[in-house]
Amino acid sequence: MKSRKAIKGVARFRAGDQFNGLLEIIPDTIEVLSSGNALVNPRSLSVVTENDEGSYLFADELAIDSISGISASGYNLYTTHTSGSKILIRVDADANIPYQPEDFNVGGWVYVYGIGTQFDASFPFTSGYQILATILQDIVDGIVTISQDAVRMDPNPATSLVQLSSELTLEKVEVFALDGQLLLTERPQHISTQLNISTLQAGLYVVKAFTNEGIWTSTLSVIR
């Protein structure tokens, strides 16, 4: 499984500053302790708040409302979660996201992994919460999604076998790596199916279940 890796280190800083609601540390030296460390599992959410700042997050079922703030440094995606809440996604040019603003259409669907941040230029800096994207996936326009409780996935986390069940017929089930690579496909044509995930490495994956009423999406944590 391809995934972004984390670097552990320590920083010695000589000063601090404030930038649009965020504490900005000005480092004097940075010492790398280790690299190639797996990312923590992201927290799934439908609204971004101050409590999510600095956390690794995941949000899916996001409909694009508009694309703005386009510049050499990146662009903004304004989205609405199926719950009705608004989520702002910031895509920086140096994040290696393989999409440009023109690749998206208003009304299209995306899901995102990223870091909770804030960009608020007005005191007292109580708004502007957003997700700074590390992974962004465009989904086919016109997709119909179904609620999380429409399909049950158990256990999660899992080691070798995962059971999916629903009152709807599961026409197809797919498992993706976080970089979008399709790893497993099953066509159960039944209300339940069992996935053998014993060949997958430890980490986080995206599971999609296709039904005649729409597509269900969730994350699966594989542990070893």
N, C-alpha and C positions, 0 to 999 in steps of 0.2 A: 504494500500500500504506500503510495506517495503521499506525504503530508509535510506541512511546514513544521520546522523544528525550532525549539527555543534555545536561547543562550542564557546561561546563568553567569552572573558577574556581580561585582561590587563597584560602586562609584564613590569617589571622593569629590565633594563639591564645595565651591568657594562662595557661592551666592545662590539665592532663590529669587524668583520673580513671579508675577501673576500675569496670565494671558487668557483673556476671555473666559474667566471663571475657573481656570485650571491653575494649579501650582506648577510653575515651570522651574525645574532644577537646572542650573548651569554647572556642568561637571568640570572638574579640574583634571581628573584622571579617571579612566575606566579600566578595570582589570577583569579579564575574562577568566572565569573559573572552570567552565565546561561548556560544551556545545553539543548539538545533535540530540538534545533532550526532547522527549515527546511532549506535546502540548497537553494541558489539562482538558478534561471534557468540558465543552461549552455548556452554559446554562440556557435552556430554551425559554423564550419569553414572547410576549405580545405587545409590550410597552417598555420603553427605556426610561429609567428614572436616575436620580442622583446616586441611588444605591448600586447602580450597575456600572458606575465609572471604574475603569481599570479592570473590569471582569471580561472573560472570554465568553462571548454570547452567540446564540444561534436563533434566527427567526425565519420562519417559512410562511407560505401562503400570503405573500405580500404582492398587492396589485400596485403597479406604477401609476402615480397621479401626475407627476411632471419630472422633467430633467432640467436642472438649472445650475448656476454657478460654474459654468464651463470655462475653464482657463487652462493654462499650461500646467498648473499644479494639480488639476483633477476636476471632479464634478460631483454634484449632489443628486441623489435619487430620492424624491419624496414619494412615500408609499403608504398604503393603507392595509393593515392586517385584516384578515377575515373577521376578527372580533370587532372591528370598527376603529381601533386605535391607529394613530398615525406614527410611523417610524421613518426617521430621516437616516439615509445611508450616505456616508461620505466615502468617495472612491478617490484616493490619492494616486497621482500619476506614477509614483514610485512603488506602488503596492503590487505591481506585476499582475493586475487583473486583466484578463484577455478580452475586455470589452471596451468599446468606445461609446460615447453618448448616443451616436446615431444607430447603434446596434439595438437600442431599446425602443419600444413603442408604448405610448400611454395606454393603459389597460392591460399590458402584458404582466407576466408574473415572474417573480424572482424569489430565491431564498439566499440568505447571507450568513456568513460566519465573520466575526470581527470583535473588536474591543470597544467597550462602552466608553464614550468620550463626551465632551461638552464643547460647544462653540457659542458663546453668548457675549456679545460686545457691550451689553448694557448692565450697569449695576442695578440690582444686587446679584446678578449672575445666577438666576434661578430657572433658566430655561435653556434651550439649545442642546438638549441631550440627543445623542445620535450614536450610530454604530459605525466605527471606522473599519471598513471592509478589509478582510484578509483573503476571503474566498467569497465570490459572488457567482451565482449560477442563474442564467437566464432560462426560463421555462417557456414552453410553446405557448404562443398567444391563444387566448380563448379557452385555456384550461379550466375545467370545473373541478374544484377541490371539495372534499367532504371533511366532516369534523373529525377531530382526533379520536373521539369515542366510537366512531363507526367501525374501527378495526382494533382488535386487542392483540398486542405482541408481548409474549411472555416466554422465558424470563428476559429481563433487560436491566442490567448487563447479563451477558450470556457467554458460554465457553464453546459449545459445540452444536447445540440444536436450539432453534427458536420456533415457537408455534404462533402462527397468525390465524385469527378466527374472526368472523364477522357474520352479520345477518345478510350481508350482500355477497354475491358470488365474486370470488377473487379470480379475475380473468388472467391477470399476470402480476407477478411480484418481481421487483428488481432491487438489487443491492449495489450501491455505488460507493466508491472511495470519495474522499472529500474533494479531490481534484476533478471529479466528474467521470472518472473511469468506471464503466460498467463491469462488475465483477461476477454477479450471479443473476440468473434469470430462471424463474419457474412459471409454468402455466397450469395452475391447479384446476381451473374451471370448477371450483368447489368453494364452499363457505369457510373452509379451513385448509391450511397447508403447513408443512414443517420444512424449515430451511436448515440445511447442513452448512454451518459456518466454520467447521473445524479447520478449514484450510486458510482462513483469514487471519492475518496478524492482529495482535492486540491494537485497539484503537477505536476510533469513532467512524461510523458509516451512515449513509442515508438509505433508508428503505422506502420504496414506493410500491403501493398496492393499487392496481387498476381495476375498477369496477364499472358497471354500466351506469352508475350515478356520478362517477367522478374519480379523482385520484386522491389517495391518502398518502401522506408523507410523514415520516418520523425519523428519528435518529436511533441507532443501535450501537451500544457500547460492547465491544468484544474484549474479554479479559482472558489472560493466560496465567 
